[in-house]
Amino acid sequence: MDAPFVADSAEVAPAARIGARTRIWHHTQVDADVQIGEDCVLGKGVHVASAAVVGNRVKIQDGCGVFGATLEDGVMLAPGVYLLEDPAPRATNPAGHLKGRNDWRREPVTIRYGATIGANAVIAPGVTIGQYAMVGIGTVVGHDVPDHGLVMGNPARQLGWACRCGHGLDDNLTCPTCGRFYRQGPTGLSLAT
């Protein structure tokens, strides 16, 4: 009952750690140095590599590339999202030889609890996306996003704030859908008490 499900066409390295009840669908590749939590869903054609750590209850939809990133619990990556880790990629080193794993400089992405990354978004190396932040469809993010920040565009620009329920907040930092009220702090927004 608690065993993960792995589709026949998926390639999961034996050394990868996969949590209970996680489902890994067709043509997905999970490398040996990866850790995936419980109750996750990895859609068709996902690639998770470079010591990525995926929390619990994470959805990674079709066609995503997760390279070295840390995804905290409750994160969602819509189809076609790429989380990159090398800030100066080249195929070869200065001597002209094909680069190997030890030649890459790693600056992994961090996606905090409950954040959502929209379809076909690209997150640059070293960027942190805050808790419950919302990154719009097709956005290219090259800088950190605050907790509950709503960003869109290329390059990403903050256009507002997102509620825990996923809807935008009004000018009073209140959600018109669920009624939650927020206050601003040093890392973005948090629920007002």
C-alpha positions as a printed NumPy array, in Angstrom:
array([[  0.   ,   0.   ,   0.   ],
       [  2.773,   2.465,   0.872],
       [  5.166,   1.417,  -1.891],
       [  5.856,   4.059,  -4.557],
       [  4.464,   3.453,  -8.043],
       [  6.936,   3.621, -10.924],
       [  5.668,   3.256, -14.504],
       [  7.391,   0.603, -16.607],
       [  8.865,   3.19 , -18.984],
       [ 10.309,   5.361, -16.18 ],
       [ 14.01 ,   5.126, -15.308],
       [ 14.624,   5.415, -11.58 ],
       [ 18.18 ,   4.721, -10.419],
       [ 18.31 ,   2.033,  -7.722],
       [ 20.131,   4.425,  -5.348],
       [ 17.461,   7.147,  -5.644],
       [ 15.351,   7.492,  -2.494],
       [ 11.627,   7.558,  -3.252],
       [  9.024,   8.112,  -0.519],
       [  5.858,   6.169,   0.221],
       [  2.889,   6.537,  -2.119],
       [  4.844,   8.64 ,  -4.635],
       [  3.836,   8.087,  -8.263],
       [  6.387,   8.353, -11.084],
       [  4.865,   8.28 , -14.545],
       [  5.973,   7.362, -18.072],
       [  9.39 ,   8.287, -19.479],
       [ 10.465,  10.062, -16.291],
       [ 14.122,   9.837, -15.231],
       [ 15.286,  10.063, -11.611],
       [ 19.045,   9.986, -11.028],
       [ 20.865,   8.092,  -8.252],
       [ 21.665,  11.059,  -6.025],
       [ 18.041,  12.297,  -5.838],
       [ 15.683,  12.207,  -2.863],
       [ 11.901,  12.413,  -3.371],
       [  9.461,  12.564,  -0.462],
       [  6.107,  10.928,   0.206],
       [  2.838,  11.405,  -1.72 ],
       [  4.481,  13.137,  -4.711],
       [  3.474,  12.954,  -8.368],
       [  6.048,  13.184, -11.168],
       [  4.355,  13.449, -14.571],
       [  5.415,  12.146, -17.953],
       [  8.888,  13.058, -19.193],
       [ 10.197,  14.668, -15.992],
       [ 13.961,  14.64 , -15.317],
       [ 15.183,  15.02 , -11.724],
       [ 18.98 ,  15.12 , -11.35 ],
       [ 22.072,  16.541,  -9.632],
       [ 21.254,  15.695,  -6.01 ],
       [ 17.835,  17.377,  -6.12 ],
       [ 15.743,  17.097,  -2.95 ],
       [ 11.966,  17.007,  -3.346],
       [  9.753,  17.306,  -0.264],
       [  6.388,  15.678,   0.478],
       [  3.15 ,  16.232,  -1.465],
       [  4.961,  17.861,  -4.403],
       [  3.502,  17.855,  -7.936],
       [  5.961,  18.006, -10.83 ],
       [  3.919,  17.957, -14.009],
       [  4.868,  16.734, -17.5  ],
       [  8.129,  17.76 , -19.138],
       [  9.861,  19.479, -16.199],
       [ 13.622,  19.548, -15.587],
       [ 14.751,  19.757, -11.951],
       [ 18.532,  20.07 , -11.718],
       [ 19.963,  20.145,  -8.19 ],
       [ 17.047,  22.101,  -6.739],
       [ 15.431,  21.837,  -3.332],
       [ 11.626,  21.758,  -3.42 ],
       [ 10.   ,  22.035,  -0.021],
       [  6.67 ,  20.376,   0.84 ],
       [  3.561,  21.285,  -1.142],
       [  5.339,  22.79 ,  -4.16 ],
       [  3.797,  22.6  ,  -7.624],
       [  5.678,  22.8  , -10.926],
       [  3.313,  23.154, -13.904],
       [  4.24 ,  21.522, -17.245],
       [  7.536,  22.49 , -18.867],
       [  9.193,  24.207, -15.877],
       [ 13.003,  24.215, -15.723],
       [ 14.994,  24.78 , -12.529],
       [ 18.618,  25.409, -13.533],
       [ 21.801,  25.184, -11.445],
       [ 24.897,  26.234, -13.448],
       [ 25.259,  30.042, -13.768],
       [ 27.971,  29.805, -16.458],
       [ 27.19 ,  26.735, -18.586],
       [ 29.495,  25.604, -21.363],
       [ 29.752,  22.275, -23.169],
       [ 33.554,  22.303, -22.905],
       [ 36.161,  23.546, -20.447],
       [ 38.728,  26.226, -21.457],
       [ 41.031,  23.491, -22.822],
       [ 38.294,  22.384, -25.222],
       [ 37.471,  19.085, -23.483],
       [ 33.884,  18.048, -22.863],
       [ 32.876,  19.084, -19.359],
       [ 32.16 ,  16.372, -16.812],
       [ 30.181,  16.433, -13.581],
       [ 33.103,  17.908, -11.592],
       [ 33.428,  20.848, -14.003],
       [ 30.012,  22.347, -13.233],
       [ 29.576,  25.114, -10.672],
       [ 26.396,  24.352,  -8.716],
       [ 24.057,  27.121,  -7.545],
       [ 20.801,  25.224,  -7.011],
       [ 17.336,  26.774,  -6.95 ],
       [ 15.234,  26.649,  -3.768],
       [ 11.437,  26.587,  -3.955],
       [  9.88 ,  27.203,  -0.532],
       [  6.781,  25.595,   0.99 ],
       [  3.565,  25.822,  -1.019],
       [  4.919,  27.851,  -3.963],
       [  3.604,  27.341,  -7.507],
       [  5.663,  27.754, -10.679],
       [  3.567,  28.294, -13.838],
       [  3.922,  26.368, -17.092],
       [  7.086,  26.9  , -19.133],
       [  8.7  ,  29.13 , -16.506],
       [ 12.495,  29.074, -16.127],
       [ 14.172,  29.715, -12.786],
       [ 17.824,  30.821, -12.97 ],
       [ 20.565,  29.267, -10.831],
       [ 20.721,  30.284,  -7.175],
       [ 17.238,  31.829,  -7.053],
       [ 14.932,  31.289,  -4.062],
       [ 11.172,  31.36 ,  -4.578],
       [  9.412,  32.23 ,  -1.292],
       [  6.635,  30.393,   0.514],
       [  3.289,  30.415,  -1.313],
       [  4.762,  32.573,  -4.09 ],
       [  3.166,  32.357,  -7.533],
       [  5.278,  32.489, -10.708],
       [  3.196,  33.164, -13.847],
       [  3.149,  31.143, -17.059],
       [  6.278,  31.595, -19.188],
       [  8.069,  33.753, -16.623],
       [ 11.872,  33.936, -16.55 ],
       [ 12.994,  34.454, -12.942],
       [ 16.531,  35.743, -12.347],
       [ 16.124,  37.064,  -8.788],
       [ 14.604,  35.915,  -5.497],
       [ 10.822,  36.124,  -5.076],
       [  9.411,  37.052,  -1.627],
       [  6.945,  34.94 ,   0.342],
       [  3.512,  35.225,  -1.339],
       [  5.013,  37.284,  -4.209],
       [  3.195,  37.159,  -7.554],
       [  5.655,  37.56 , -10.443],
       [  5.208,  37.478, -14.217],
       [  7.085,  38.367, -17.385],
       [ 10.512,  38.171, -18.958],
       [ 12.309,  39.282, -16.918],
       [ 10.075,  38.568, -13.923],
       [  8.437,  41.57 , -12.267],
       [  6.383,  41.513,  -9.117],
       [  2.792,  42.45 ,  -9.959],
       [  1.171,  41.743,  -6.607],
       [  0.716,  39.143,  -3.892],
       [ -0.78 ,  35.632,  -3.8  ],
       [ -2.884,  34.082,  -1.049],
       [ -2.335,  30.578,   0.323],
       [ -5.448,  29.593,  -1.646],
       [ -3.76 ,  30.709,  -4.903],
       [ -5.821,  33.853,  -5.602],
       [ -4.466,  37.402,  -5.796],
       [ -4.716,  39.777,  -2.828],
       [ -6.347,  43.199,  -2.964],
       [ -4.627,  46.498,  -2.04 ],
       [ -5.386,  45.864,   1.651],
       [ -3.515,  42.524,   1.495],
       [ -6.79 ,  40.647,   1.906],
       [ -7.91 ,  37.718,  -0.227],
       [-11.318,  38.458,  -1.79 ],
       [-11.854,  34.703,  -2.247],
       [-11.132,  33.191,   1.186],
       [-10.877,  36.301,   3.414],
       [ -7.352,  35.716,   4.72 ],
       [ -5.514,  38.898,   5.7  ],
       [ -1.72 ,  39.342,   5.485],
       [  0.929,  41.696,   6.813],
       [  4.247,  42.638,   5.28 ],
       [  7.505,  41.497,   6.864],
       [ 11.184,  41.201,   5.987],
       [ 10.759,  38.105,   3.737],
       [  7.444,  39.09 ,   2.119],
       [  3.967,  38.501,   3.5  ],
       [  2.703,  36.35 ,   6.361],
       [ -0.756,  35.702,   7.758],
       [ -1.933,  38.425,  10.116],
       [ -2.964,  37.155,  13.55 ]])
